[in-house]
């Protein structure tokens, strides 16, 4: 029997690689990564450490010449087989309206 992941996302994600930086509030450590996929509702990336579910993150997402600021919550932290890395899935919780609109417009443009 084949196990299949059930898609729970409300917004389809596009495979797009953009530089991001993230930090756990209060930890004082800034980490960098490339996005794996993105939607108006969240972002996924590969990370070299496990971050527990429901951990909040401050995010800076570089899209073209603009840096979008958001606060998100870890919804997935899945080990990647045969590596010491994790696929990390974030749900956006806070996004100012101008940045959210910019992201939405960018996603619509790329999806077309």
C-alpha positions in Angstrom: 0.0 0.0 0.0 1.3 3.4 -0.9 1.2 6.1 1.8 0.2 9.5 0.5 0.4 12.8 2.3 -3.0 14.5 2.5 -2.8 18.1 1.2 -4.0 20.4 3.9 -2.9 23.7 2.4 -5.6 26.3 1.7 -3.5 28.0 -0.9 -1.5 26.1 -3.6 2.2 26.7 -3.3 4.5 27.5 -6.2 8.1 26.1 -6.4 10.1 29.2 -6.2 13.6 29.7 -4.7 14.1 33.1 -3.0 16.5 34.0 -0.2 15.0 34.2 3.2 16.2 34.9 6.7 14.4 33.8 9.9 14.8 33.9 13.6 13.0 32.5 16.6 12.0 35.5 18.6 14.2 35.9 21.7 16.8 33.4 20.5 19.0 36.1 18.9 20.2 33.9 16.0 19.5 34.8 12.4 19.5 31.9 9.9 19.5 32.0 6.1 17.9 29.6 3.6 16.3 29.5 0.2 12.6 29.0 -0.1 11.5 25.8 -1.7 7.9 26.8 -2.2 5.6 29.8 -1.4 2.0 30.8 -1.3 0.0 33.6 0.1 -0.6 31.4 3.2 2.9 30.2 3.9 6.4 29.2 2.8 8.6 26.1 2.8 12.3 25.7 3.0 15.1 23.2 3.8 16.8 23.8 7.1 19.7 22.1 8.8 18.0 21.9 12.2 14.8 20.6 13.7 12.4 23.4 14.8 9.4 22.1 16.9 5.8 22.5 15.7 4.1 25.8 16.6 7.3 27.7 17.1 6.9 31.3 16.0 9.4 32.7 13.5 10.2 36.2 12.3 10.8 36.0 8.5 12.4 38.3 5.9 11.6 37.1 2.4 13.6 38.6 -0.5 11.5 38.9 -3.7 13.0 40.8 -6.5 14.1 44.1 -5.0 11.8 44.0 -2.0 12.2 42.5 1.4 8.8 41.2 2.9 8.5 40.9 6.6 6.2 38.4 8.2 5.7 36.4 11.4 4.9 32.7 10.9 4.4 29.5 12.8 6.1 26.2 12.1 3.5 23.7 10.8 5.9 21.0 9.5 9.4 20.0 10.3 10.0 16.8 8.4 13.4 15.0 8.3 14.7 14.6 4.7 15.8 10.9 4.2 19.5 10.2 4.2 20.5 13.7 5.3 20.8 15.9 8.4 18.3 18.4 7.0 14.6 19.1 7.5 11.8 20.4 5.3 10.3 23.2 7.3 6.8 24.4 6.5 5.6 27.8 7.8 2.1 29.3 8.0 2.1 33.1 7.8 0.4 34.6 10.9 1.2 38.3 10.5 1.8 40.1 7.3 1.3 43.9 6.7 -1.2 44.6 3.9 1.3 46.1 1.4 3.7 43.2 1.7 0.9 40.6 1.5 -0.5 42.3 -1.7 3.0 42.4 -3.2 3.4 38.7 -2.5 0.0 37.9 -3.9 0.7 39.9 -7.1 4.0 38.2 -7.5 2.5 34.7 -7.1 -0.3 35.5 -9.6 2.3 36.7 -12.1 4.5 33.6 -11.7 1.5 31.2 -11.8 0.2 32.7 -15.1 
